Amino acid sequence: MDIKSGLDQAAPEKDEVQRTEHANAPSARAKLSRRDFLGLAAVSAAAVAASRVPGLGFARGGERGTTTRYPLRIPPLAAPGNFNLTAASATVDVGGQSSSVLAYNGSFPGPTFIANKGDSANIQFTNGLSEGTTVHWHGMIVPTAADGQPQDLVAPGASYAYQFPIVQRACLNWYHPHPHMETGKQVVLGLAGAFIINDAEEAALGLPSGAYEVPLIVRDANFNSAGNLIYNPTSSGFLAKNPMVNGTRNPKLDVDTALYRFRVLNGASARLFKLALSNGAPFHLIGNDGGLLATAVQVNQIEFSPGERLDVLVDFRGLAVGTKVNLQDVNTGWILLEFNVTRAVTDSHTIPTALSTITPLSNPVTTRTFSFDGMTRINGKEYDHNRIDFQVPFGQTE
């Protein structure tokens, strides 16, 4: 049974929780350009001297007193055509301290791939780890040979070419390892990155872009006494004590009085985050794992699980320069990210209502029941990549 859920761990370890499911330069057609992303990184890095801001003193897992905040890291942008990708150990600044992590191309998180529907990916992967790994393209429609499944391990020091056409609608996906019994550990130690697809339908909406379109990989983490990332799951899974966004502890992001688009990934191993803004302002939810919704939905809180993605608009227009708004996790009381309104601009973006035409599935021919038993079994069986329990005809609704 090859059920993909959470971190797509094909055989969950006893102590892991599973939830849900040479150009090296971006295409000139990509909506986010390298200049845009570097510009955003420069804006964040301009505030090199970390600010000290009062914590809100949540009763549970919150921050008290003053907290030093660090500029949000913006992962580098890359096009997937003729790109070299390496997984290896690295030392990175996680916000006020250096930490040993596993990283793609030395970046934590890995480079953000961005492409258009109709492009092709040709990613030459090299395994610089001391153990086997793969690269799984979570959410992407790819042929089996490119899916990075557990049976297709890339040995230490070896390379593999991941090649596939990009054939799906605009959406946020992500990539991560998928080795048998090691997925959770390798992802928690740092191997993950975003993969954004654009298409003509989405481009026609005129959504915020460039510096106003920001990827956010939200996760939790534990560190040892030396400040290095560690993987120490318990019998109920890996629920860590420290929130991180884009590999940054206690991050902040300077924003204009403008409409922003945030592409959000729950990159945690087991934790459900429930997002809210500290000023009570709503999110305008425009998309999820599969891409754009049919219509925008205004919500004050959004809960999402490991591997799940959100596409939201946040409106900072009307706020005074100097205002601080926190992105919070209601479940823990954590402040995930502090937004600092630092510049007044004129922004004429409108928040679209109708987004996409989606034909609903109907008339299922089969209904199946799945029982998730403890930490390691589905329908009473452990994963075995030599066994297939169900075969679903292509195009059949169940």
Solvent accessible surface area in square Angstrom, and as a share of the most:
residue,aa,sasa,rsa
1,M,15,0.07
2,D,69,0.36
3,I,55,0.28
4,K,72,0.31
5,S,15,0.10
6,G,0,0.00
7,L,0,0.00
8,D,1,0.01
9,Q,4,0.02
10,A,8,0.07
11,A,8,0.07
12,P,27,0.17
13,E,36,0.16
14,K,153,0.65
15,D,49,0.25
16,E,0,0.00
17,V,32,0.19
18,Q,39,0.17
19,R,91,0.33
20,T,68,0.39
21,E,68,0.30
22,H,152,0.68
23,A,61,0.48
24,N,54,0.28
25,A,51,0.40
26,P,27,0.17
27,S,35,0.23
28,A,112,0.87
29,R,158,0.58
30,A,8,0.06
31,K,49,0.21
32,L,0,0.00
33,S,40,0.26
34,R,75,0.27
35,R,205,0.75
36,D,46,0.24
37,F,3,0.01
38,L,101,0.50
39,G,33,0.31
40,L,5,0.03
41,A,31,0.24
42,A,63,0.48
43,V,71,0.41
44,S,5,0.03
45,A,52,0.40
46,A,85,0.66
47,A,27,0.21
48,V,117,0.67
49,A,89,0.69
50,A,33,0.25
51,S,32,0.21
52,R,160,0.58
53,V,10,0.05
54,P,101,0.64
55,G,18,0.18
56,L,93,0.46
57,G,33,0.31
58,F,52,0.22
59,A,100,0.78
60,R,154,0.56
61,G,49,0.47
62,G,23,0.22
63,E,30,0.13
64,R,162,0.59
65,G,56,0.53
66,T,79,0.46
67,T,16,0.09
68,T,35,0.21
69,R,1,0.00
70,Y,53,0.20
71,P,33,0.21
72,L,3,0.02
73,R,61,0.22
74,I,17,0.09
75,P,3,0.02
76,P,59,0.37
77,L,4,0.02
78,A,2,0.02
79,A,10,0.07
80,P,4,0.03
81,G,25,0.24
82,N,75,0.38
83,F,12,0.05
84,N,56,0.29
85,L,0,0.00
86,T,49,0.28
87,A,1,0.00
88,A,32,0.25
89,S,87,0.56
90,A,24,0.18
91,T,98,0.57
92,V,17,0.10
93,D,82,0.43
94,V,0,0.00
95,G,12,0.11
96,G,55,0.53
97,Q,56,0.25
98,S,71,0.46
99,S,1,0.00
100,S,54,0.35
101,V,7,0.04
102,L,26,0.13
103,A,1,0.01
104,Y,1,0.00
105,N,67,0.34
106,G,47,0.46
107,S,15,0.10
108,F,5,0.02
109,P,7,0.05
110,G,0,0.00
111,P,5,0.03
112,T,1,0.00
113,F,0,0.00
114,I,0,0.00
115,A,1,0.00
116,N,19,0.10
117,K,103,0.44
118,G,66,0.63
119,D,22,0.11
120,S,75,0.49
121,A,3,0.02
122,N,52,0.27
123,I,0,0.00
124,Q,76,0.34
125,F,0,0.00
126,T,49,0.28
127,N,0,0.00
128,G,43,0.42
129,L,17,0.09
130,S,111,0.72
131,E,51,0.23
132,G,17,0.16
133,T,1,0.01
134,T,0,0.00
135,V,0,0.00
136,H,3,0.01
137,W,1,0.00
138,H,0,0.00
139,G,34,0.33
140,M,16,0.07
141,I,107,0.55
142,V,27,0.16
143,P,65,0.41
144,T,91,0.53
145,A,68,0.53
146,A,3,0.02
147,D,10,0.05
148,G,1,0.01
149,Q,25,0.11
150,P,7,0.05
151,Q,87,0.39
152,D,56,0.29
153,L,95,0.47
154,V,8,0.05
155,A,55,0.43
156,P,68,0.43
157,G,64,0.61
158,A,40,0.31
159,S,58,0.37
160,Y,80,0.30
161,A,40,0.31
162,Y,3,0.01
163,Q,105,0.47
164,F,7,0.03
165,P,70,0.44
166,I,2,0.01
167,V,76,0.44
168,Q,19,0.08
169,R,76,0.28
170,A,4,0.03
171,C,6,0.03
172,L,8,0.04
173,N,0,0.00
174,W,1,0.00
175,Y,0,0.00
176,H,0,0.00
177,P,0,0.00
178,H,4,0.02
179,P,3,0.02
180,H,74,0.33
181,M,78,0.35
182,E,56,0.25
183,T,0,0.00
184,G,0,0.00
185,K,53,0.22
186,Q,0,0.00
187,V,4,0.02
188,V,4,0.03
189,L,34,0.17
190,G,3,0.03
191,L,0,0.00
192,A,11,0.08
193,G,0,0.00
194,A,2,0.02
195,F,0,0.00
196,I,0,0.00
197,I,0,0.00
198,N,5,0.03
199,D,24,0.12
200,A,85,0.66
201,E,71,0.32
202,E,2,0.01
203,A,60,0.46
204,A,90,0.70
205,L,47,0.24
206,G,47,0.45
207,L,9,0.05
208,P,1,0.00
209,S,41,0.27
210,G,9,0.08
211,A,37,0.29
212,Y,53,0.20
213,E,0,0.00
214,V,0,0.00
215,P,3,0.02
216,L,2,0.01
217,I,9,0.05
218,V,0,0.00
219,R,17,0.06
220,D,1,0.01
221,A,0,0.00
222,N,15,0.08
223,F,33,0.14
224,N,62,0.32
225,S,129,0.83
226,A,74,0.58
227,G,12,0.11
228,N,41,0.21
229,L,11,0.05
230,I,48,0.24
231,Y,41,0.15
232,N,73,0.37
233,P,33,0.21
234,T,80,0.46
235,S,86,0.55
236,S,65,0.42
237,G,2,0.02
238,F,2,0.01
239,L,91,0.45
240,A,2,0.02
241,K,163,0.69
242,N,32,0.16
243,P,26,0.16
244,M,0,0.00
245,V,0,0.00
246,N,0,0.00
247,G,2,0.02
248,T,5,0.03
249,R,56,0.21
250,N,44,0.23
251,P,2,0.01
252,K,9,0.04
253,L,0,0.00
254,D,25,0.13
255,V,1,0.00
256,D,14,0.07
257,T,13,0.07
258,A,0,0.00
259,L,0,0.00
260,Y,7,0.03
261,R,0,0.00
262,F,3,0.01
263,R,3,0.01
264,V,3,0.02
265,L,2,0.01
266,N,0,0.00
267,G,7,0.07
268,A,2,0.01
269,S,2,0.01
270,A,7,0.05
271,R,35,0.13
272,L,56,0.28
273,F,0,0.00
274,K,55,0.23
275,L,3,0.01
276,A,9,0.07
277,L,9,0.04
278,S,46,0.30
279,N,76,0.39
280,G,51,0.49
281,A,27,0.21
282,P,38,0.24
283,F,4,0.02
284,H,26,0.12
285,L,27,0.13
286,I,0,0.00
287,G,0,0.00
288,N,64,0.33
289,D,48,0.25
290,G,45,0.43
291,G,5,0.05
292,L,5,0.03
293,L,36,0.18
294,A,47,0.36
295,T,67,0.39
296,A,25,0.20
297,V,66,0.38
298,Q,122,0.54
299,V,41,0.24
300,N,87,0.44
301,Q,90,0.40
302,I,16,0.08
303,E,83,0.37
304,F,3,0.01
305,S,8,0.05
306,P,0,0.00
307,G,1,0.01
308,E,46,0.21
309,R,6,0.02
310,L,8,0.04
311,D,10,0.05
312,V,4,0.02
313,L,0,0.00
314,V,4,0.02
315,D,49,0.25
316,F,2,0.01
317,R,74,0.27
318,G,82,0.79
319,L,47,0.23
320,A,71,0.55
321,V,84,0.49
322,G,58,0.56
323,T,42,0.24
324,K,99,0.42
325,V,2,0.01
326,N,17,0.09
327,L,6,0.03
328,Q,23,0.10
329,D,0,0.00
330,V,57,0.33
331,N,41,0.21
332,T,16,0.09
333,G,6,0.06
334,W,21,0.07
335,I,5,0.03
336,L,1,0.00
337,L,0,0.00
338,E,4,0.02
339,F,3,0.01
340,N,14,0.07
341,V,2,0.01
342,T,69,0.40
343,R,137,0.50
344,A,74,0.57
345,V,46,0.26
346,T,139,0.81
347,D,27,0.14
348,S,104,0.67
349,H,60,0.27
350,T,111,0.65
351,I,53,0.27
352,P,25,0.16
353,T,99,0.58
354,A,75,0.58
355,L,9,0.05
356,S,17,0.11
357,T,129,0.75
358,I,85,0.43
359,T,119,0.69
360,P,105,0.66
361,L,152,0.76
362,S,71,0.46
363,N,126,0.65
364,P,82,0.52
365,V,102,0.59
366,T,47,0.27
367,T,123,0.72
368,R,78,0.28
369,T,116,0.67
370,F,75,0.31
371,S,54,0.35
372,F,130,0.54
373,D,50,0.26
374,G,74,0.71
375,M,53,0.24
376,T,28,0.17
377,R,106,0.39
378,I,32,0.16
379,N,54,0.28
380,G,45,0.43
381,K,97,0.41
382,E,89,0.40
383,Y,32,0.12
384,D,58,0.30
385,H,85,0.38
386,N,128,0.66
387,R,72,0.26
388,I,129,0.65
389,D,40,0.21
390,F,74,0.31
391,Q,148,0.66
392,V,81,0.46
393,P,75,0.47
394,F,213,0.89
395,G,75,0.72
396,Q,62,0.27
397,T,34,0.20
398,E,71,0.32
